[in-house]
């Protein structure tokens, strides 16, 4: 039985910021729409195969690598919670700060 995907507010904000960045940079929403579709398709894959991704040091938290991003999510009893969508080109120290919270 698959568990539904639930996007945290942080993850939703990450997606909005990614879309806004590429819309502004490219002066078009074509690329950002394709990228967001890729994230949605990846979420469907995570939903079907939650253990497919890379395990982390945190219990039940895994990371799904897609392009330059990692979708970090936690497998919970009733659903899969997407925590953040991390751009791997960012400073890894920022990720460490997020993880420690």
C-alpha positions as CSV (number, residue, x, y, z in Angstrom):
1,X,0.0,0.0,0.0
2,X,1.4,3.4,-1.0
3,X,1.5,6.3,1.4
4,X,0.4,9.7,0.1
5,X,2.8,12.5,-0.4
6,X,2.3,15.6,1.8
7,X,4.4,18.7,1.0
8,X,5.5,20.7,4.0
9,X,5.2,24.5,3.9
10,X,9.0,24.7,3.7
11,X,9.0,22.4,0.6
12,X,6.2,24.4,-1.0
13,X,8.1,27.6,-0.4
14,X,11.2,26.0,-2.0
15,X,9.2,25.1,-5.1
16,X,7.8,28.6,-5.3
17,X,11.3,30.1,-5.0
18,X,12.7,27.8,-7.6
19,X,9.9,28.7,-10.0
20,X,10.2,32.4,-9.4
21,X,14.0,32.3,-9.9
22,X,13.8,30.5,-13.3
23,X,10.8,32.6,-14.4
24,X,12.7,35.8,-13.7
25,X,16.1,34.5,-15.1
26,X,14.6,33.1,-18.3
27,X,11.9,35.7,-18.7
28,X,9.6,32.7,-19.4
29,X,7.9,30.0,-17.3
30,X,8.5,27.2,-19.8
31,X,11.6,25.8,-18.0
32,X,10.2,26.2,-14.5
33,X,7.0,24.4,-15.5
34,X,9.0,21.4,-16.9
35,X,11.1,21.4,-13.7
36,X,8.1,21.4,-11.4
37,X,6.6,18.6,-13.5
38,X,9.8,16.7,-12.9
39,X,9.5,17.2,-9.2
40,X,5.8,16.0,-9.2
41,X,6.8,13.0,-11.2
42,X,9.6,12.2,-8.8
43,X,7.1,12.6,-5.9
44,X,4.9,9.9,-7.5
45,X,7.9,7.6,-7.7
46,X,8.8,8.3,-4.1
47,X,5.1,7.5,-3.2
48,X,5.4,4.1,-4.9
49,X,8.9,3.3,-3.8
50,X,9.8,5.3,-0.6
51,X,12.9,3.2,0.2
52,X,14.4,3.8,-3.2
53,X,16.2,6.9,-2.2
54,X,19.4,7.6,-0.3
55,X,19.1,7.2,3.5
56,X,20.4,9.9,5.8
57,X,21.7,10.0,9.3
58,X,18.2,10.9,10.5
59,X,15.7,8.1,11.1
60,X,13.2,7.7,8.4
61,X,14.6,10.7,6.4
62,X,15.7,10.0,2.8
63,X,16.9,12.0,-0.1
64,X,15.9,11.6,-3.7
65,X,18.4,13.1,-6.1
66,X,17.0,14.8,-9.2
67,X,19.1,17.0,-11.5
68,X,20.8,19.6,-9.1
69,X,18.3,19.0,-6.4
70,X,17.6,16.6,-3.5
71,X,14.1,16.1,-2.3
72,X,14.4,15.3,1.4
73,X,11.4,13.5,2.9
74,X,10.4,11.6,6.0
75,X,8.5,8.4,5.9
76,X,5.8,8.6,8.5
77,X,3.1,6.1,9.6
78,X,0.3,7.6,7.5
79,X,2.1,9.5,4.8
80,X,5.4,10.7,3.3
81,X,6.3,14.2,4.3
82,X,8.4,16.2,1.9
83,X,10.6,18.4,4.1
84,X,12.6,20.5,1.7
85,X,13.7,20.7,-1.9
86,X,17.4,21.4,-1.7
87,X,19.5,23.0,-4.5
88,X,22.8,21.2,-4.3
89,X,24.6,24.3,-5.7
90,X,23.9,26.1,-2.4
91,X,26.2,26.3,0.6
92,X,26.1,22.9,2.3
93,X,26.5,24.7,5.7
94,X,23.0,26.1,5.2
95,X,21.7,22.5,4.8
96,X,23.5,21.5,8.0
97,X,21.8,24.4,9.9
98,X,18.4,23.3,8.5
99,X,19.0,19.7,9.5
100,X,20.0,20.6,13.1
101,X,16.7,22.4,13.7
